[in-house]
Structure formats: structure tokens, C-alpha cells
Amino acid sequence: MRRIGVALGLVAVLLTASGSAAAVSYSQESLDQRFRIEFQVTPGQSRPVISGYVYGQYSGISAAHMQLAIERLDANGQVIGQSTTWVLGEVPPGNRAYFTARVEPAASYRVRIISFDWIGRTGG
């Protein structure tokens, strides 16, 4: 009985280790090579709205479940707050996907990718 408990414990450790090994981090420079973000800010009735597109520039693989950070900047370019939003659908290679979010007022904004998953391969 003790062997079964040890074996199950070992399996749990291996599954945990393999799950964490799959996590990949990208530098901002690397993300800038794979994606391009364009956005605009428009006044809203209660708060400004940021809307735009993420363009997939990485051949053959789509990105999904993409989450963006929207940083609010003061007049000196310092971050004074942050919110997040999701990109709608997939970001296909050589194409784009839309995002939009209400934000608090700020002098300017910066939008960056904070997470996503690569999915599938297409013919490119």
C-alpha cells in the first residue's frame, strides 16, 4: 500500500513539473517582433474608451486568450495606473483582432501584451 502512495506522489510531482515547464515568458522585444498593437482613445460619456487592433506578425501560428495591460501615464510618461482587457477571438498570422476597454482619464496610455496562448499551425 505504501508503494502505491509513493507512486501517486511521484506522478503528482511529475505532472506539476511538466505543467510549469510549458509556461513560456517573452521579452517585450520578442513580443514586438511577433505582434503590433495600434489603438486610439475616444472620449466616452463617463470615461474614455481605448479601442484598437493587435496584428499577428508571426508566420503560421495564431494566438488566443490574449490579455492586454493598459497603462495610464501622466504628463511625464510615468505609470499612474493600470487595467486589463481581452482581445476578442484569435490573432491570426498576417491578420488582426479587435479589443476595446473603458479606461480612467490620463495624459496618455500604453498598451502591451501580458499573456496569450499559441494555438495550431496554419499553412504558412
Long-range contacts (C-beta under 8 A, 24 or more apart in sequence): 28-112, 31-112, 31-113, 33-57, 33-58, 34-58, 34-63, 35-63, 35-91, 35-113, 37-68, 37-111, 37-112, 37-113, 39-99, 39-109, 39-111, 41-103, 41-109, 44-102, 46-102, 47-102, 47-103, 47-104, 47-105, 48-102, 48-103, 48-104, 48-105, 49-100, 49-101, 49-102, 49-103, 50-85, 50-99, 50-100, 50-101, 50-103, 50-109, 50-111, 51-98, 51-99, 51-100, 51-101, 52-98, 52-99, 52-100, 52-111, 53-96, 53-97, 53-98, 53-99, 54-87, 54-91, 54-96, 54-97, 54-99, 54-113, 55-91, 55-95, 55-96, 56-91, 56-92, 56-93, 56-94, 56-95, 56-96, 56-97, 57-93, 57-94, 58-93, 59-93, 59-94, 59-124, 60-93, 60-121, 60-122, 60-123, 60-124, 61-93, 61-118, 61-119, 61-120, 61-121, 61-122, 62-90, 62-91, 62-92, 62-93, 62-118, 62-119, 62-120, 62-122, 63-90, 63-91, 63-116, 63-117, 63-118, 63-119, 64-89, 64-90, 64-91, 64-116, 64-117, 64-119, 65-115, 65-116, 65-117, 66-91, 66-97, 66-113, 66-115, 66-116, 67-113, 67-114, 67-115, 67-116, 68-99, 68-111, 68-112, 68-113, 68-114, 69-111, 69-112, 69-113, 69-114, 70-101, 70-103, 70-109, 70-110, 70-111, 71-109, 71-110, 71-111, 71-112, 72-103, 72-104, 72-105, 72-106, 72-109, 73-106, 73-107, 73-108, 73-109, 73-110, 74-106, 74-107, 75-107, 77-108, 79-110, 80-106, 81-106, 84-114, 87-116, 90-119, 91-116, 92-122, 93-122, 93-124, 94-124
